[in-house]
Amino acid sequence: MSALKLAINTGGGDAPGLNAVIQAVTMAATKRGWEVYGIQSGYAGLRDTSRIRRLTPERVAGIASLGGTILGTTNRGNPFRFPVRNADGTFTEQDISDQLVKNFREFGFDVLIAVGGDGSLELAHQLALKGMPVIGVPKTIDNDLTATFSSFGFDTAVMTATDAIDKLHSTASAHERVLVVEVMGRYAGWIALHSGMAGSADVILIPEIPFDLDRVFAHLRANEANGKCYGIVVVAEGACPRHGKPRLKVGPGAGEPSRLGGIGEWVANEITKKTGKETRSLVLGHLQRGGSPTPWDRLLALRFGAAAVRFIADGQRDVMVSYKPPDMVPVPLEEAVRRMKLVPVDCDTVIACRDIGISFGD
């Protein structure tokens, strides 16, 4: 195979392990005599080509242990609905995807390695349909991509959340309070389920199991009657009460979309009103995205990056690298973004939680 010229970008929310993918892609491609270029800020760097940077082994040395991404990322700038400012200060949406494909070809790139979650990978698939050769690498701390057993960033997010829950036990016990911890996950409860169980929570509320607040109150009262005078409630940001809807926060600025958030504070207030128990809420938020990736996430991310280059060498295109233990396998990008991976309500982890006395409020 002749020498190839690869491009790589990172899109969507950041996740621990992105730099490990970049390092692995650069090292594996360079070993084959190929060139690698980093596209900065998601797909924006293909519009403003001054933001394209050559990546070399020297440039990426040692970055696998770093959080964030040296290429920058964004969850805005959809090239099919790109916001363009008008002379009067308003914005209109334009499809600039053809310009991105044109710039990609003019730079002589052979393949784009798109690292992202369902949104970024859906954009990659749409660009592939326009003739841009693409390989996808799954990235989401939410672990909600159905076509892969696991994605890097999830283990680090669970570790961060579990560590916070562990610390809250002592202060909740000292003041005999109920502490409600809101964690990320969008409409999937994987982070809440795993960190809640590992952190010995009393109640775990996830989107897949609509909850009844009266059941939550009753569980906390029963614990208190048995001598436990404090409680820990872990709530996924997308959780909602039975017959209710997920809680949203209005965007920070004009034109900004609403985002999931506020369920933890609402649950805490309801617990106080109904039980009289002093209750506080804590939103972990972007703390779960930051910091150095765990060894498992580094290993997974490095394997994803190396596999992406390997699949390119094998002639694969418009596929996503999928972790199917113990192997990395290619799956069609269209299949990879078709549906969200939710927590099965009858899975062993949920059953184990119930066995050891954790309530899901149902």
N, C-alpha and C positions, 0 to 999 in steps of 0.2 A: 504493500500500500504506500502511495506517495505521502509526503509530509502533509499533514492537515493543519488548519488554522482554526482553533476553537475559541468560542466566546462563552463567558459564564456570567450570569447575573443572579442576584438574590432579591426576592420580592416578598411582599407581605410583612407581617410582624416578624421581628427578629427572634431568633431562637439560639440557645447555646449549642454550638456544633457547626454553625455556618462556616466559620473560618477553617474548621477541620476539613470540610468538603472542598473548599477552595484550595487548601494545601494539597489534598490528595489528588485532585484533578490536575493541578499544575505539575506535581512531581511525576504522576503516571504518564501524562502527555509528553512532558519533556524527555522522559526516558525513551519514548518512541520517536523522538526527533521532531515532535510537533510543537507549534506555538500556541500559547494561551493568552487571551486578553480578557480583562475584567471590565464588565459593563457596569458603571456606577448608577446607584439609585434605581434599581429595578429596570424597567424598560425605558426610563427617561434618558439613559445614556446612549440609546440607539437613536434618539431624536436629536439630542445635542451631542454629537460625536466627539466633542472635545473632552468628554468625560469617559473616554475609553482608554484603558491603561494596560500596558504589557505586564504580564505576570511571569516571574522567573522563580526558580528554586530559592534564590537569595531573598527575593521579596517576600516569600511566604514562609520562610524558615521559622519554625517555632510558634506559628500562629494557631495551631490546633488547640492549644490550651486557653485561648482567649475567647471571651464572650463577644457578642455582637457580630459584626461583619465588616471587614476592611473595605468592602465595596459599597457599603451603605444600602439601605433598603427603604421601601415605601409601600403603603397599601393604597396609594392614590396613583393617578396617572394612567388609568386604563387607556391603551392606545386606540381602542375602538370607540371610546367615549371620552376623549381627551379634553379637559377644560381649557378653553382659550379665552383670554381676557379681551373684551371689546373696548373700543375707544371710550365708551361711557362708563367703564368700570364694571359692567356686568360680564357674565360668563356664558359662553355657549359651548356645546359639546361637538367635537369634530372627530371623524374617523381618520387617524393618521397612521393606521397600520401599514398601508402601502409604502409610506415614506420610510418606516422602520425596516421593512423587507428590502427596500431599495438600498438603504444605507448598509444593511447587513451584507448585501451582495457586493457593494462597492468597496467595502473593506476587505473583501476576499475571504470572509468567514465561511467555513464548511458546515459547522454545527454549532447551535446554541445549547448550552447546558443551563436549563432554567431550574433554579432551586427555589421552591416555594410551597405554599399550601394549596388548597383547592382552587382559590381564586387565581393565583399566579399560574398554576398549571393549566387551568382552563384557558387563560390567555395564550399560554404556550401552544396548546393544542390548536387554537384558532389561527395562530400564526403559522403553524405547521400546515394547516389546510390551505394557506396562501403560498406555500412553497418554501417556507423556511425550515430546514432540517433541525429537529429539536430532540433533545433527551431531557426528561424531567427527573428531578431528584426531590423526594417528598420531605417537606419541612413543616412541622407544626407541633407546638408544645401540647396541643389539645388531643393529639393521637386520634384524630377523627377522620383519617383517610382510610377508606375501606379496603383499598387494594394492597395495603402493606400491613404486616403484622404489627409493626411499630415504626415510629418516626423519631429521629433524634430531636432532643430538646425536651421530650416528655419526661424522661427519667430525672433530668435536672430540675424541672418544674415541680415534680412530685417531691423531690428531696427538699427543695426550698420550702414548699408548703408544709411538709411534715415537720421540718425543723421549727417552723413558726408555731405549729400546733403544739409540739412538745414543750416549747417555752411558755405557752399560754396556760398549761395545766397548773403550774406553780402559782401564778398570779390569780387565776380563777379560784383556786383552792384557798389561797390566803384571804381573799375578800368574799368568799362564798358567792361568787357571781356566775352568771351564764355568759360565756363569750361566744359570739357568732363570727365565724371566719368565712369571708367570701373569696372564692378562688376562681381563676379563669377556666375556660373550657368551651365557651360559646354554648352551643346546644347539645354538647356531649358531656357526660359527667365523669370522664375517666380520671381527671386530676382530683376531683373531690372524692371519688370512690377510693382511689389508692392512697391518697394522703390522709383521708379521714380514717380509713382502717388502720394504716400504719401508725397514725398518731393517737389511736384509741379514743376517737370521738364518741360522743353519746348518740348523736344524730347526724346523719348524712343526707342532704337533700340534693337530688340530681334531676336534670330535665326529663329523664326517661321514666321517672316514677313521680307523677304529680302527688303533692303531699296535702295532708289534712292537718291544719295547725292544731286542732284539738288533740290529735294523736301525738303531736310533738309535745304539747303541754303535758299530756298524761304521762308520757315517757319520762320527762324531766321530774315530774312530781313523784313518780314511782321510785326513781333513783334516790330522790331526797328522803323518801320514807324508809329507804333501805340504808340510809346513812351517808349518801354521797351528796354533799351540800353545794356542789358546783356542777356546771355542765359545759361541754364543748359541742357546739353545733357547726358543722362544715357545710357550706352552701355553694353549689356551683352557680355561676353568674346567670345561667340560663334556666335555673330551676323555677318552677311556678306552682302555685297552689292548685288543687283540684278545681276544675271549672274556671280557672284564672288564666292569665297570660303572663309571659315573661316581662319583667320590669325593664324599662328603657330610660336612659338619661338623654336629654336633649344635647345635640352637638354643641361644642364650645363656641362656635361662630356661625354667622349667617351662611346658610347653604350646607353646613356640616350635617352629616347623617346622625341619627340617634344611635346610641350604642347600649348594649346590655349593661346593666349595673343598677345597684340600689336594693337588690333583693336581700342582702345581708342586713342592712340597716332596718329595712321594713320588718323582717323576721324578728330582729332584736326588740324593736319597739312593741310588736305584738306580744312577745313573751313577757315583757315588763307589764303591759296593760292587763294581760290575762292572769298572770301568776303573782304579780307584785315583786317578782325576783329582779334584783338589780342586774341589768344586762348591758353589755357593751358589744359593739360590732367593729370589725377590722377588715379592711379590704386589702388583700395582698397585692393585687394589681400587677404592674409591670416588674415588680420585684421577682416574679416568677420567670421572667424572660431574661433576666440579667445574670451576670456572673460567669465563672468558668464552668464549662460543661463537665459533668461527671465522667469518670473513666468509661462507663458504658456508652454514654452519648458520643464521646470522642471516637471510640472504637466503631460505633455504628456509622457515624458521619464519614470517617475515613474509608470505611468499606463502601458506602454509597458513592463517594467520589471516585474511588478506584474502579468500581463496577461501571460507572457511567462512561469512563474512558474505554474500558474493556468492551462495552456494548457498541460503542462507536466503531472500534476496530473490527468488530464482528459484522458491521453493516446495519445495525439496528437504528431505526429512526422513528420519531413520533411515539416513543415509548417512555414509560417511567420506570426507574429502578425500584424494585419492590423487594422488601425483606420477607422472605418466606423461609423461616428457620429450617435448616441452618444456612440456606443459600440466598444469594441475591439473584433475582430473575427479572427479565423485562416483562412488563404488562402494557397493553395499549393505553396511551394517555386518555383516550376517550373513556375507557373503562375505569381508569383510576379516579376520575373526577365525577363519575356518574351519581354517586350517592354518598352520604355521610356515614361514618362508622359510629354507631351509637352503642351504649352499654346494654348488652342483653340483660333483661330484668331477671332472667333465670340462670345467669352465669354463676360459676362457682364462687367468685369473689363476693357477689351480692349475697349468695346463700351463706357463705362463711360469716359475713357481717351479721346477718340475722342470727346465726348460731351462737355468736359470742355476745349478743345483746345490744347490737347497734340498731337503732330505729331509722327507717327511711320515711317516716311520717305517713305511711299508708295503712 
